[in-house]
Amino acid sequence: MATTKVGIAPMKAAQVPKPGADFEIVEREIPNPGARQVRIKVQACGVCHSDELTKDGQWPGIQYPRVPGHEITGIVDEVGAGVSEWKKGSASASVGTAGMTKHVSIAGAAIFAIA
């Protein structure tokens, strides 16, 4: 009997495609964490004033499309090589900055943070 390999479904994210544009819902592949990174399944996400400035294009030098939301809570669902402080299933919360977080989905998929 043949077996079928089932992958992780793509995540949905609310992104700003360009400065001043409306949010759009897109699907993205769920990346695996690299060395010293954890992936968190986001359960709740805040969108703050800096995210509003990002949406309006008032932060110079940032790249678009942009997924706002760096204030999250969730569950660690994967850990990369070299991570010892975090375990799969651990509860997590973060208020990050662009220097700390590399990827955020406000639709419940993934965030990468340096561990």
N, C-alpha and C positions, 0 to 999 in steps of 0.2 A: 504494500500500500504506500503510495506517495504521500509525503508530508509537505505542508505548505508553511513557509517561514513568514510569520506575521511581524511586521515592523511597528514601531510606535507611530500612531497617527500624527499628522502635522498639528502644530499648535496654531491657535488664532491669536492675533495681536491687533490692537488698535494703534495705528501709526499715523504720523503726520508726514505726508509725502513730500511736502516742500513748505518753506516759510509762508505762514498766513493761510494755509489750506485747511480744509475740514479734515477731521479724523476719517480714516477708512479702516475697515476690518480686512485683514489679509491672513493668509495661511503661510506658515513658515515651517521648515523642517526643524525638528528638535535636535540641537547639537549635543554631542557628548562632551562632558567636561574634560579639559586638559589637565596636565600636571598641576597640582596645588590649587585646583578649582573644585567647587561643588556646584551641583545643579539643584535648584529648589523649585518644587512645584508650588507655584504661587496660589495662595488661598484668598488673599486680600491685598489690595494695592491702593495707596493714596496718590493722588495727583495734586501737587502743590503749586505755589506761585511760580517757581522756577520752570515748571512744566508748561505753564501758561505762556511764559516768556519764550520758551522754546517753540511752542506752537505758533506764536505770533512772529517768529523770526528775529527776536531781539537779542539773542546770544550770538555774538560774532564768532565765526570760525567753526561752528558745528556742522556736521554732515547730515543730510537727509537722504532717504526717509529716516525718521526718528520715532522710536517707541518711548513715550514718556512713562514716568512712574518709577521712582527709585525708593519709595517707602513701602516695604512689603513685609508680609508674614506668610509663612508656608512651611512645607515639610521637605527635608533633604531627600531627594529621590535617586541621586547618584553622586558618587565621589570619585575624583580623579586620583591618579597616582600621587603618592607623597602626602596625602591628607590623613591625619591621625586624630584631629580634634573632633571631627564630624563623622557621624555614622548615618547610613540610610535609615530613614524614619524619624530622625531627630527633628524637633520643632526648631524653627528659625525665624528671626525677625531682623530686618536691616533698614537703616536709613543711610543710603549710600550716596556717593558722589560719582561723577563720571570717572574719576580716577580709581574707584573701588569696584564698581560694577561694570561688566562688559556687555551683558545682554539682559534685557528685562522683557517679560511679557505680562501685560496686565490682564490677559485673558486666561490665566491659570496654567501656564506651561513651564517656563523656565527662567531662571536668573543665574548668571555666572558671577561668582565673587571670588576674589583671591582669598584662599584659606590661610 
